């Protein structure tokens, strides 16, 4: 598995790739120094604006038809 030391993963289930210049994740309070480097493929997805693994949109509720 190829990793990128310029990026790190926080503990959030979504949007968890951060550049090393960001020292702390504002959502989960993870610290860059304590977290692993990001996977190359996930960094590329983030940079290209694609959804990372585990970053699925929630399925909207189905219409009830009771209006």
PQR file of N, CA, C, O and H, with PARSE charges and radii, in Angstrom:
ATOM      1  N   UNK A   1       0.859  -1.174   0.000 -0.4000 1.5000
ATOM      2  CA  UNK A   1       0.000   0.000   0.000 -0.0000 2.0000
ATOM      3  C   UNK A   1       0.903   1.235   0.000  0.5500 1.7000
ATOM      4  O   UNK A   1       1.775   1.378   0.858 -0.5500 1.4000
ATOM      5  N   UNK A   2       0.690   2.100  -0.945 -0.4000 1.5000
ATOM      6  CA  UNK A   2       1.483   3.327  -1.076 -0.0000 2.0000
ATOM      7  C   UNK A   2       0.798   4.447  -0.303  0.5500 1.7000
ATOM      8  O   UNK A   2      -0.403   4.669  -0.457 -0.5500 1.4000
ATOM      9  H   UNK A   2      -0.018   1.984  -1.642  0.4000 1.0000
ATOM     10  N   UNK A   3       1.558   5.148   0.526 -0.4000 1.5000
ATOM     11  CA  UNK A   3       1.017   6.271   1.295 -0.0000 2.0000
ATOM     12  C   UNK A   3       1.718   7.568   0.900  0.5500 1.7000
ATOM     13  O   UNK A   3       2.770   7.561   0.260 -0.5500 1.4000
ATOM     14  H   UNK A   3       2.534   4.968   0.651  0.4000 1.0000
ATOM     15  N   UNK A   4       1.107   8.674   1.300 -0.4000 1.5000
ATOM     16  CA  UNK A   4       1.622   9.997   0.965 -0.0000 2.0000
ATOM     17  C   UNK A   4       1.879  10.739   2.284  0.5500 1.7000
ATOM     18  O   UNK A   4       0.923  11.099   2.971 -0.5500 1.4000
ATOM     19  H   UNK A   4       0.253   8.680   1.820  0.4000 1.0000
ATOM     20  N   UNK A   5       3.138  10.976   2.652 -0.4000 1.5000
ATOM     21  CA  UNK A   5       3.438  11.604   3.937 -0.0000 2.0000
ATOM     22  C   UNK A   5       2.994  13.060   4.051  0.5500 1.7000
ATOM     23  O   UNK A   5       2.952  13.607   5.153 -0.5500 1.4000
ATOM     24  H   UNK A   5       3.914  10.683   2.094  0.4000 1.0000
ATOM     25  N   UNK A   6       2.664  13.690   2.931 -0.4000 1.5000
ATOM     26  CA  UNK A   6       2.199  15.084   2.968 -0.0000 2.0000
ATOM     27  C   UNK A   6       0.739  15.206   3.386  0.5500 1.7000
ATOM     28  O   UNK A   6       0.241  16.315   3.578 -0.5500 1.4000
ATOM     29  H   UNK A   6       2.698  13.246   2.036  0.4000 1.0000
ATOM     30  N   UNK A   7       0.040  14.064   3.529 -0.4000 1.5000
ATOM     31  CA  UNK A   7      -1.365  14.039   3.939 -0.0000 2.0000
ATOM     32  C   UNK A   7      -1.546  13.020   5.053  0.5500 1.7000
ATOM     33  O   UNK A   7      -0.759  12.081   5.172 -0.5500 1.4000
ATOM     34  H   UNK A   7       0.445  13.163   3.373  0.4000 1.0000
ATOM     35  N   UNK A   8      -2.570  13.200   5.860 -0.4000 1.5000
ATOM     36  CA  UNK A   8      -2.853  12.290   6.961 -0.0000 2.0000
ATOM     37  C   UNK A   8      -4.348  12.043   7.077  0.5500 1.7000
ATOM     38  O   UNK A   8      -5.155  12.830   6.582 -0.5500 1.4000
ATOM     39  H   UNK A   8      -3.209  13.964   5.763  0.4000 1.0000
ATOM     40  N   UNK A   9      -4.714  10.944   7.734 -0.4000 1.5000
ATOM     41  CA  UNK A   9      -6.110  10.569   7.929 -0.0000 2.0000
ATOM     42  C   UNK A   9      -6.515  10.824   9.379  0.5500 1.7000
ATOM     43  O   UNK A   9      -5.830  10.413  10.315 -0.5500 1.4000
ATOM     44  H   UNK A   9      -4.058  10.305   8.136  0.4000 1.0000
ATOM     45  N   UNK A  10      -7.654  11.517   9.541 -0.4000 1.5000
ATOM     46  CA  UNK A  10      -8.189  11.706  10.885 -0.0000 2.0000
ATOM     47  C   UNK A  10      -9.137  10.548  11.201  0.5500 1.7000
ATOM     48  O   UNK A  10      -9.150   9.553  10.477 -0.5500 1.4000
ATOM     49  H   UNK A  10      -8.211  11.851   8.781  0.4000 1.0000
ATOM     50  N   UNK A  11      -9.917  10.661  12.255 -0.4000 1.5000
ATOM     51  CA  UNK A  11     -10.822   9.593  12.683 -0.0000 2.0000
ATOM     52  C   UNK A  11     -12.247   9.759  12.164  0.5500 1.7000
ATOM     53  O   UNK A  11     -13.115   8.953  12.495 -0.5500 1.4000
ATOM     54  H   UNK A  11      -9.906  11.469  12.843  0.4000 1.0000
ATOM     55  N   UNK A  12     -12.501  10.773  11.368 -0.4000 1.5000
ATOM     56  CA  UNK A  12     -13.850  11.003  10.843 -0.0000 2.0000
ATOM     57  C   UNK A  12     -14.214   9.932   9.811  0.5500 1.7000
ATOM     58  O   UNK A  12     -13.338   9.448   9.094 -0.5500 1.4000
ATOM     59  H   UNK A  12     -11.795  11.428  11.099  0.4000 1.0000
ATOM     60  N   UNK A  13     -15.489   9.561   9.729 -0.4000 1.5000
ATOM     61  CA  UNK A  13     -15.896   8.580   8.722 -0.0000 2.0000
ATOM     62  C   UNK A  13     -15.933   9.165   7.310  0.5500 1.7000
ATOM     63  O   UNK A  13     -15.875   8.414   6.336 -0.5500 1.4000
ATOM     64  H   UNK A  13     -16.200   9.955  10.311  0.4000 1.0000
ATOM     65  N   UNK A  14     -16.027  10.478   7.183 -0.4000 1.5000
ATOM     66  CA  UNK A  14     -16.075  11.153   5.891 -0.0000 2.0000
ATOM     67  C   UNK A  14     -15.099  12.326   5.914  0.5500 1.7000
ATOM     68  O   UNK A  14     -14.821  12.894   6.971 -0.5500 1.4000
ATOM     69  H   UNK A  14     -16.074  11.087   7.974  0.4000 1.0000
ATOM     70  N   UNK A  15     -14.593  12.676   4.761 -0.4000 1.5000
ATOM     71  CA  UNK A  15     -13.670  13.811   4.623 -0.0000 2.0000
ATOM     72  C   UNK A  15     -12.526  13.732   5.638  0.5500 1.7000
ATOM     73  O   UNK A  15     -12.276  14.668   6.397 -0.5500 1.4000
ATOM     74  H   UNK A  15     -14.819  12.215   3.903  0.4000 1.0000
ATOM     75  N   UNK A  16     -11.851  12.603   5.628 -0.4000 1.5000
ATOM     76  CA  UNK A  16     -10.818  12.332   6.629 -0.0000 2.0000
ATOM     77  C   UNK A  16      -9.397  12.582   6.154  0.5500 1.7000
ATOM     78  O   UNK A  16      -8.462  12.409   6.936 -0.5500 1.4000
ATOM     79  H   UNK A  16     -12.053  11.842   5.011  0.4000 1.0000
ATOM     80  N   UNK A  17      -9.198  12.980   4.909 -0.4000 1.5000
ATOM     81  CA  UNK A  17      -7.854  13.248   4.387 -0.0000 2.0000
ATOM     82  C   UNK A  17      -7.546  14.725   4.585  0.5500 1.7000
ATOM     83  O   UNK A  17      -8.311  15.591   4.160 -0.5500 1.4000
ATOM     84  H   UNK A  17      -9.957  13.121   4.274  0.4000 1.0000
ATOM     85  N   UNK A  18      -6.416  15.005   5.235 -0.4000 1.5000
ATOM     86  CA  UNK A  18      -5.994  16.384   5.510 -0.0000 2.0000
ATOM     87  C   UNK A  18      -4.543  16.571   5.083  0.5500 1.7000
ATOM     88  O   UNK A  18      -3.753  15.632   5.176 -0.5500 1.4000
ATOM     89  H   UNK A  18      -5.795  14.301   5.580  0.4000 1.0000
ATOM     90  N   UNK A  19      -4.178  17.753   4.620 -0.4000 1.5000
ATOM     91  CA  UNK A  19      -2.752  18.027   4.379 -0.0000 2.0000
ATOM     92  C   UNK A  19      -2.029  18.140   5.725  0.5500 1.7000
ATOM     93  O   UNK A  19      -2.635  18.538   6.720 -0.5500 1.4000
ATOM     94  H   UNK A  19      -4.820  18.516   4.544  0.4000 1.0000
ATOM     95  N   UNK A  20      -0.757  17.798   5.758 -0.4000 1.5000
ATOM     96  CA  UNK A  20       0.013  17.866   7.019 -0.0000 2.0000
ATOM     97  C   UNK A  20       0.070  19.286   7.578  0.5500 1.7000
ATOM     98  O   UNK A  20       0.308  19.466   8.773 -0.5500 1.4000
ATOM     99  H   UNK A  20      -0.265  17.475   4.950  0.4000 1.0000
ATOM    100  N   UNK A  21      -0.144  20.295   6.734 -0.4000 1.5000
ATOM    101  CA  UNK A  21      -0.152  21.681   7.215 -0.0000 2.0000
ATOM    102  C   UNK A  21      -1.311  21.921   8.180  0.5500 1.7000
ATOM    103  O   UNK A  21      -1.268  22.863   8.972 -0.5500 1.4000
ATOM    104  H   UNK A  21      -0.337  20.148   5.764  0.4000 1.0000
ATOM    105  N   UNK A  22      -2.343  21.086   8.124 -0.4000 1.5000
ATOM    106  CA  UNK A  22      -3.465  21.163   9.057 -0.0000 2.0000
ATOM    107  C   UNK A  22      -3.094  20.273  10.241  0.5500 1.7000
ATOM    108  O   UNK A  22      -3.033  19.051  10.105 -0.5500 1.4000
ATOM    109  H   UNK A  22      -2.378  20.321   7.480  0.4000 1.0000
ATOM    110  N   UNK A  23      -2.849  20.875  11.390 -0.4000 1.5000
ATOM    111  CA  UNK A  23      -2.347  20.136  12.546 -0.0000 2.0000
ATOM    112  C   UNK A  23      -3.428  19.354  13.292  0.5500 1.7000
ATOM    113  O   UNK A  23      -3.144  18.309  13.878 -0.5500 1.4000
ATOM    114  H   UNK A  23      -2.898  21.868  11.500  0.4000 1.0000
ATOM    115  N   UNK A  24      -4.668  19.856  13.273 -0.4000 1.5000
ATOM    116  CA  UNK A  24      -5.749  19.222  14.036 -0.0000 2.0000
ATOM    117  C   UNK A  24      -7.029  19.230  13.206  0.5500 1.7000
ATOM    118  O   UNK A  24      -7.358  20.235  12.575 -0.5500 1.4000
ATOM    119  H   UNK A  24      -4.898  20.704  12.797  0.4000 1.0000
ATOM    120  N   UNK A  25      -7.749  18.108  13.208 -0.4000 1.5000
ATOM    121  CA  UNK A  25      -9.046  18.059  12.539 -0.0000 2.0000
ATOM    122  C   UNK A  25     -10.062  18.780  13.416  0.5500 1.7000
ATOM    123  O   UNK A  25     -10.186  18.480  14.603 -0.5500 1.4000
ATOM    124  H   UNK A  25      -7.481  17.293  13.721  0.4000 1.0000
ATOM    125  N   UNK A  26     -10.781  19.721  12.838 -0.4000 1.5000
ATOM    126  CA  UNK A  26     -11.759  20.508  13.597 -0.0000 2.0000
ATOM    127  C   UNK A  26     -12.983  19.698  13.984  0.5500 1.7000
ATOM    128  O   UNK A  26     -13.702  20.076  14.909 -0.5500 1.4000
ATOM    129  H   UNK A  26     -10.680  19.965  11.874  0.4000 1.0000
ATOM    130  N   UNK A  27     -13.238  18.590  13.295 -0.4000 1.5000
ATOM    131  CA  UNK A  27     -14.430  17.791  13.579 -0.0000 2.0000
ATOM    132  C   UNK A  27     -14.191  16.750  14.676  0.5500 1.7000
ATOM    133  O   UNK A  27     -15.021  16.596  15.573 -0.5500 1.4000
ATOM    134  H   UNK A  27     -12.655  18.282  12.543  0.4000 1.0000
ATOM    135  N   UNK A  28     -13.058  16.031  14.610 -0.4000 1.5000
ATOM    136  CA  UNK A  28     -12.834  14.940  15.571 -0.0000 2.0000
ATOM    137  C   UNK A  28     -11.668  15.198  16.526  0.5500 1.7000
ATOM    138  O   UNK A  28     -11.388  14.374  17.397 -0.5500 1.4000
ATOM    139  H   UNK A  28     -12.384  16.156  13.881  0.4000 1.0000
ATOM    140  N   UNK A  29     -10.993  16.324  16.370 -0.4000 1.5000
ATOM    141  CA  UNK A  29      -9.866  16.721  17.220 -0.0000 2.0000
ATOM    142  C   UNK A  29      -8.634  15.813  17.107  0.5500 1.7000
ATOM    143  O   UNK A  29      -7.743  15.876  17.954 -0.5500 1.4000
ATOM    144  H   UNK A  29     -11.220  16.993  15.663  0.4000 1.0000
ATOM    145  N   UNK A  30      -8.577  14.968  16.065 -0.4000 1.5000
ATOM    146  CA  UNK A  30      -7.374  14.152  15.852 -0.0000 2.0000
ATOM    147  C   UNK A  30      -6.215  15.074  15.507  0.5500 1.7000
ATOM    148  O   UNK A  30      -6.399  16.104  14.858 -0.5500 1.4000
ATOM    149  H   UNK A  30      -9.301  14.916  15.377  0.4000 1.0000
ATOM    150  N   UNK A  31      -5.019  14.696  15.946 -0.4000 1.5000
ATOM    151  CA  UNK A  31      -3.822  15.495  15.695 -0.0000 2.0000
ATOM    152  C   UNK A  31      -2.958  14.819  14.634  0.5500 1.7000
ATOM    153  O   UNK A  31      -2.745  13.607  14.667 -0.5500 1.4000
ATOM    154  H   UNK A  31      -4.869  13.859  16.473  0.4000 1.0000
ATOM    155  N   UNK A  32      -2.470  15.615  13.705 -0.4000 1.5000
ATOM    156  CA  UNK A  32      -1.650  15.124  12.598 -0.0000 2.0000
ATOM    157  C   UNK A  32      -0.510  14.244  13.077  0.5500 1.7000
ATOM    158  O   UNK A  32      -0.254  13.191  12.495 -0.5500 1.4000
ATOM    159  H   UNK A  32      -2.643  16.599  13.678  0.4000 1.0000
ATOM    160  N   UNK A  33       0.166  14.658  14.115 -0.4000 1.5000
ATOM    161  CA  UNK A  33       1.346  13.937  14.604 -0.0000 2.0000
ATOM    162  C   UNK A  33       1.023  12.534  15.112  0.5500 1.7000
ATOM    163  O   UNK A  33       1.909  11.682  15.184 -0.5500 1.4000
ATOM    164  H   UNK A  33      -0.042  15.514  14.588  0.4000 1.0000
ATOM    165  N   UNK A  34      -0.240  12.289  15.465 -0.4000 1.5000
ATOM    166  CA  UNK A  34      -0.638  10.990  16.005 -0.0000 2.0000
ATOM    167  C   UNK A  34      -1.321  10.085  14.975  0.5500 1.7000
ATOM    168  O   UNK A  34      -1.672   8.948  15.289 -0.5500 1.4000
ATOM    169  H   UNK A  34      -0.959  12.981  15.407  0.4000 1.0000
ATOM    170  N   UNK A  35      -1.508  10.576  13.763 -0.4000 1.5000
ATOM    171  CA  UNK A  35      -2.303   9.868  12.773 -0.0000 2.0000
ATOM    172  C   UNK A  35      -1.441   9.348  11.625  0.5500 1.7000
ATOM    173  O   UNK A  35      -0.351   9.865  11.380 -0.5500 1.4000
ATOM    174  H   UNK A  35      -1.223  11.500  13.508  0.4000 1.0000
ATOM    175  N   UNK A  36      -1.934   8.315  10.915 -0.4000 1.5000
ATOM    176  CA  UNK A  36      -1.164   7.728   9.809 -0.0000 2.0000
ATOM    177  C   UNK A  36      -1.208   8.582   8.547  0.5500 1.7000
ATOM    178  O   UNK A  36      -2.088   9.423   8.364 -0.5500 1.4000
ATOM    179  H   UNK A  36      -2.819   7.895  11.114  0.4000 1.0000
ATOM    180  N   UNK A  37      -0.229   8.336   7.690 -0.4000 1.5000
ATOM    181  CA  UNK A  37      -0.224   8.961   6.374 -0.0000 2.0000
ATOM    182  C   UNK A  37      -1.421   8.450   5.582  0.5500 1.7000
ATOM    183  O   UNK A  37      -1.896   7.338   5.810 -0.5500 1.4000
ATOM    184  H   UNK A  37       0.486   7.653   7.840  0.4000 1.0000
ATOM    185  N   UNK A  38      -1.901   9.259   4.659 -0.4000 1.5000
ATOM    186  CA  UNK A  38      -3.039   8.884   3.813 -0.0000 2.0000
ATOM    187  C   UNK A  38      -2.585   7.959   2.696  0.5500 1.7000
ATOM    188  O   UNK A  38      -1.435   8.004   2.262 -0.5500 1.4000
ATOM    189  H   UNK A  38      -1.515  10.163   4.474  0.4000 1.0000
ATOM    190  N   UNK A  39      -3.497   7.128   2.243 -0.4000 1.5000
ATOM    191  CA  UNK A  39      -3.225   6.269   1.086 -0.0000 2.0000
ATOM    192  C   UNK A  39      -3.208   7.118  -0.170  0.5500 1.7000
ATOM    193  O   UNK A  39      -3.977   8.069  -0.312 -0.5500 1.4000
ATOM    194  H   UNK A  39      -4.432   7.091   2.596  0.4000 1.0000
ATOM    195  N   UNK A  40      -2.314   6.754  -1.081 -0.4000 1.5000
ATOM    196  CA  UNK A  40      -2.156   7.485  -2.333 -0.0000 2.0000
ATOM    197  C   UNK A  40      -3.483   7.585  -3.081  0.5500 1.7000
ATOM    198  O   UNK A  40      -3.843   8.664  -3.552 -0.5500 1.4000
ATOM    199  H   UNK A  40      -1.689   5.981  -0.966  0.4000 1.0000
ATOM    200  N   UNK A  41      -4.214   6.480  -3.197 -0.4000 1.5000
ATOM    201  CA  UNK A  41      -5.468   6.482  -3.956 -0.0000 2.0000
ATOM    202  C   UNK A  41      -6.513   7.402  -3.336  0.5500 1.7000
ATOM    203  O   UNK A  41      -7.282   8.037  -4.057 -0.5500 1.4000
ATOM    204  H   UNK A  41      -3.922   5.604  -2.814  0.4000 1.0000
ATOM    205  N   UNK A  42      -6.549   7.481  -2.015 -0.4000 1.5000
ATOM    206  CA  UNK A  42      -7.520   8.351  -1.353 -0.0000 2.0000
ATOM    207  C   UNK A  42      -7.150   9.827  -1.517  0.5500 1.7000
ATOM    208  O   UNK A  42      -8.031  10.676  -1.655 -0.5500 1.4000
ATOM    209  H   UNK A  42      -5.924   6.965  -1.429  0.4000 1.0000
ATOM    210  N   UNK A  43      -5.856  10.132  -1.503 -0.4000 1.5000
ATOM    211  CA  UNK A  43      -5.412  11.508  -1.741 -0.0000 2.0000
ATOM    212  C   UNK A  43      -5.785  11.924  -3.162  0.5500 1.7000
ATOM    213  O   UNK A  43      -6.268  13.035  -3.380 -0.5500 1.4000
ATOM    214  H   UNK A  43      -5.140   9.442  -1.391  0.4000 1.0000
ATOM    215  N   UNK A  44      -5.560  11.037  -4.125 -0.4000 1.5000
ATOM    216  CA  UNK A  44      -5.899  11.354  -5.517 -0.0000 2.0000
ATOM    217  C   UNK A  44      -7.399  11.589  -5.668  0.5500 1.7000
ATOM    218  O   UNK A  44      -7.806  12.524  -6.358 -0.5500 1.4000
ATOM    219  H   UNK A  44      -5.167  10.134  -3.949  0.4000 1.0000
ATOM    220  N   UNK A  45      -8.222  10.765  -5.040 -0.4000 1.5000
ATOM    221  CA  UNK A  45      -9.674  10.967  -5.108 -0.0000 2.0000
ATOM    222  C   UNK A  45     -10.064  12.315  -4.516  0.5500 1.7000
ATOM    223  O   UNK A  45     -10.898  13.027  -5.075 -0.5500 1.4000
ATOM    224  H   UNK A  45      -7.891  10.005  -4.480  0.4000 1.0000
ATOM    225  N   UNK A  46      -9.461  12.661  -3.385 -0.4000 1.5000
ATOM    226  CA  UNK A  46      -9.769  13.934  -2.744 -0.0000 2.0000
ATOM    227  C   UNK A  46      -9.363  15.096  -3.644  0.5500 1.7000
ATOM    228  O   UNK A  46     -10.129  16.045  -3.813 -0.5500 1.4000
ATOM    229  H   UNK A  46      -8.784  12.083  -2.931  0.4000 1.0000
ATOM    230  N   UNK A  47      -8.170  15.030  -4.219 -0.4000 1.5000
ATOM    231  CA  UNK A  47      -7.682  16.113  -5.067 -0.0000 2.0000
ATOM    232  C   UNK A  47      -8.490  16.247  -6.354  0.5500 1.7000
ATOM    233  O   UNK A  47      -8.624  17.345  -6.895 -0.5500 1.4000
ATOM    234  H   UNK A  47      -7.548  14.259  -4.081  0.4000 1.0000
ATOM    235  N   UNK A  48      -9.022  15.139  -6.840 -0.4000 1.5000
ATOM    236  CA  UNK A  48      -9.824  15.158  -8.058 -0.0000 2.0000
ATOM    237  C   UNK A  48     -11.298  15.433  -7.782  0.5500 1.7000
ATOM    238  O   UNK A  48     -12.104  15.508  -8.709 -0.5500 1.4000
ATOM    239  H   UNK A  48      -8.912  14.247  -6.401  0.4000 1.0000
ATOM    240  N   UNK A  49     -11.646  15.583  -6.516 -0.4000 1.5000
ATOM    241  CA  UNK A  49     -13.030  15.886  -6.160 -0.0000 2.0000
ATOM    242  C   UNK A  49     -13.944  14.688  -6.158  0.5500 1.7000
ATOM    243  O   UNK A  49     -15.165  14.841  -6.152 -0.5500 1.4000
ATOM    244  H   UNK A  49     -10.992  15.523  -5.763  0.4000 1.0000
ATOM    245  N   UNK A  50     -13.377  13.497  -6.163 -0.4000 1.5000
ATOM    246  CA  UNK A  50     -14.182  12.291  -6.108 -0.0000 2.0000
ATOM    247  C   UNK A  50     -14.394  11.901  -4.658  0.5500 1.7000
ATOM    248  O   UNK A  50     -13.646  12.321  -3.776 -0.5500 1.4000
ATOM    249  H   UNK A  50     -12.384  13.373  -6.167  0.4000 1.0000
ATOM    250  N   UNK A  51     -15.396  11.112  -4.421 -0.4000 1.5000
ATOM    251  CA  UNK A  51     -15.684  10.659  -3.068 -0.0000 2.0000
ATOM    252  C   UNK A  51     -14.675   9.608  -2.648  0.5500 1.7000
ATOM    253  O   UNK A  51     -14.335   8.709  -3.418 -0.5500 1.4000
ATOM    254  H   UNK A  51     -16.004  10.770  -5.138  0.4000 1.0000
ATOM    255  N   UNK A  52     -14.205   9.730  -1.432 -0.4000 1.5000
ATOM    256  CA  UNK A  52     -13.286   8.745  -0.891 -0.0000 2.0000
ATOM    257  C   UNK A  52     -14.063   7.512  -0.442  0.5500 1.7000
ATOM    258  O   UNK A  52     -15.285   7.540  -0.301 -0.5500 1.4000
ATOM    259  H   UNK A  52     -14.481  10.460  -0.807  0.4000 1.0000
ATOM    260  N   UNK A  53     -13.334   6.450  -0.225 -0.4000 1.5000
ATOM    261  CA  UNK A  53     -13.952   5.223   0.260 -0.0000 2.0000
ATOM    262  C   UNK A  53     -14.638   5.516   1.588  0.5500 1.7000
ATOM    263  O   UNK A  53     -14.057   6.165   2.458 -0.5500 1.4000
ATOM    264  H   UNK A  53     -12.341   6.427  -0.340  0.4000 1.0000
ATOM    265  N   UNK A  54     -15.853   5.049   1.746 -0.4000 1.5000
ATOM    266  CA  UNK A  54     -16.595   5.287   2.978 -0.0000 2.0000
ATOM    267  C   UNK A  54     -17.307   6.617   3.000  0.5500 1.7000
ATOM    268  O   UNK A  54     -17.902   6.978   4.016 -0.5500 1.4000
ATOM    269  H   UNK A  54     -16.325   4.522   1.040  0.4000 1.0000
ATOM    270  N   UNK A  55     -17.263   7.351   1.918 -0.4000 1.5000
ATOM    271  CA  UNK A  55     -17.893   8.674   1.880 -0.0000 2.0000
ATOM    272  C   UNK A  55     -19.097   8.638   0.950  0.5500 1.7000
ATOM    273  O   UNK A  55     -19.125   9.325  -0.071 -0.5500 1.4000
ATOM    274  H   UNK A  55     -16.779   7.058   1.093  0.4000 1.0000
ATOM    275  N   UNK A  56     -20.059   7.856   1.298 -0.4000 1.5000
ATOM    276  CA  UNK A  56     -21.262   7.695   0.481 -0.0000 2.0000
ATOM    277  C   UNK A  56     -22.315   8.701   0.924  0.5500 1.7000
ATOM    278  O   UNK A  56     -22.415   9.042   2.103 -0.5500 1.4000
ATOM    279  H   UNK A  56     -20.036   7.298   2.127  0.4000 1.0000
ATOM    280  N   UNK A  57     -23.084   9.161  -0.028 -0.4000 1.5000
ATOM    281  CA  UNK A  57     -24.215  10.036   0.273 -0.0000 2.0000
ATOM    282  C   UNK A  57     -25.306   9.191   0.916  0.5500 1.7000
ATOM    283  O   UNK A  57     -25.555   8.075   0.459 -0.5500 1.4000
ATOM    284  H   UNK A  57     -23.003   8.883  -0.985  0.4000 1.0000
ATOM    285  N   UNK A  58     -25.955   9.678   1.948 -0.4000 1.5000
ATOM    286  CA  UNK A  58     -27.055   8.904   2.520 -0.0000 2.0000
ATOM    287  C   UNK A  58     -28.199   8.804   1.513  0.5500 1.7000
ATOM    288  O   UNK A  58     -28.452   9.732   0.745 -0.5500 1.4000
ATOM    289  H   UNK A  58     -25.753  10.584   2.319  0.4000 1.0000
ATOM    290  N   UNK A  59     -28.869   7.683   1.533 -0.4000 1.5000
ATOM    291  CA  UNK A  59     -29.997   7.477   0.634 -0.0000 2.0000
ATOM    292  C   UNK A  59     -31.164   8.318   1.122  0.5500 1.7000
ATOM    293  O   UNK A  59     -31.533   8.231   2.293 -0.5500 1.4000
ATOM    294  H   UNK A  59     -28.663   6.929   2.158  0.4000 1.0000
ATOM    295  N   UNK A  60     -31.761   9.140   0.243 -0.4000 1.5000
ATOM    296  CA  UNK A  60     -32.891   9.962   0.693 -0.0000 2.0000
ATOM    297  C   UNK A  60     -34.080   9.067   1.039  0.5500 1.7000
ATOM    298  O   UNK A  60     -34.239   7.995   0.454 -0.5500 1.4000
ATOM    299  H   UNK A  60     -31.462   9.211  -0.709  0.4000 1.0000
ATOM    300  N   UNK A  61     -34.907   9.496   1.976 -0.4000 1.5000
ATOM    301  CA  UNK A  61     -36.066   8.688   2.333 -0.0000 2.0000
ATOM    302  C   UNK A  61     -37.002   8.583   1.129  0.5500 1.7000
ATOM    303  O   UNK A  61     -37.131   9.513   0.332 -0.5500 1.4000
ATOM    304  H   UNK A  61     -34.778  10.367   2.451  0.4000 1.0000
ATOM    305  N   UNK A  62     -37.644   7.432   1.024 -0.4000 1.5000
ATOM    306  CA  UNK A  62     -38.576   7.258  -0.092 -0.0000 2.0000
ATOM    307  C   UNK A  62     -39.847   8.040   0.177  0.5500 1.7000
ATOM    308  O   UNK A  62     -40.279   8.155   1.324 -0.5500 1.4000
ATOM    309  H   UNK A  62     -37.539   6.677   1.671  0.4000 1.0000
ATOM    310  N   UNK A  63     -40.448   8.577  -0.873 -0.4000 1.5000
ATOM    311  CA  UNK A  63     -41.692   9.347  -0.681 -0.0000 2.0000
ATOM    312  C   UNK A  63     -42.795   8.433  -0.157  0.5500 1.7000
ATOM    313  O   UNK A  63     -42.921   7.279  -0.568 -0.5500 1.4000
ATOM    314  H   UNK A  63     -40.098   8.484  -1.805  0.4000 1.0000
ATOM    315  N   UNK A  64     -43.577   8.972   0.746 -0.4000 1.5000
ATOM    316  CA  UNK A  64     -44.649   8.167   1.342 -0.0000 2.0000
ATOM    317  C   UNK A  64     -45.927   8.222   0.534  0.5500 1.7000
ATOM    318  O   UNK A  64     -46.770   7.332   0.644 -0.5500 1.4000
ATOM    319  H   UNK A  64     -43.475   9.909   1.079  0.4000 1.0000
ATOM    320  N   UNK A  65     -46.080   9.247  -0.270 -0.4000 1.5000
ATOM    321  CA  UNK A  65     -47.270   9.379  -1.087 -0.0000 2.0000
ATOM    322  C   UNK A  65     -48.503   9.742  -0.302  0.5500 1.7000
ATOM    323  O   UNK A  65     -49.625   9.571  -0.778 -0.5500 1.4000
ATOM    324  H   UNK A  65     -45.395   9.970  -0.360  0.4000 1.0000
ATOM    325  N   UNK A  66     -48.295  10.257   0.934 -0.4000 1.5000
ATOM    326  CA  UNK A  66     -49.451  10.566   1.780 -0.0000 2.0000
ATOM    327  C   UNK A  66     -49.799  12.044   1.773  0.5500 1.7000
ATOM    328  O   UNK A  66     -50.498  12.520   2.667 -0.5500 1.4000
ATOM    329  H   UNK A  66     -47.383  10.395   1.321  0.4000 1.0000
ATOM    330  N   UNK A  67     -49.322  12.771   0.778 -0.4000 1.5000
ATOM    331  CA  UNK A  67     -49.595  14.213   0.741 -0.0000 2.0000
ATOM    332  C   UNK A  67     -50.903  14.499   0.092  0.5500 1.7000
ATOM    333  O   UNK A  67     -51.293  15.661  -0.025 -0.5500 1.4000
ATOM    334  H   UNK A  67     -48.754  12.384   0.052  0.4000 1.0000
TER
END
